[in-house]
């Protein structure tokens, strides 16, 4: 039985490339859809909170 998520989930239909699905299945096994959800969540968080220190690319000009 799947583990309950901390955040509410919504089931959606999503068309993915076959080769990408095969790679995810080969590398992450049965839980590949959860890993995909984590990757998408990271990307959304990165765009919603671009000033988070671990998400911003730093250059020498950023140093004080």
Protein Blocks (a to p, Z undefined) as FASTA:
>chain_A
ZZddfbdcddddddddfklmmmmmmmnommlmmmmmmmmmmmmmmmmmmmbmklpccdfk
lpZZ
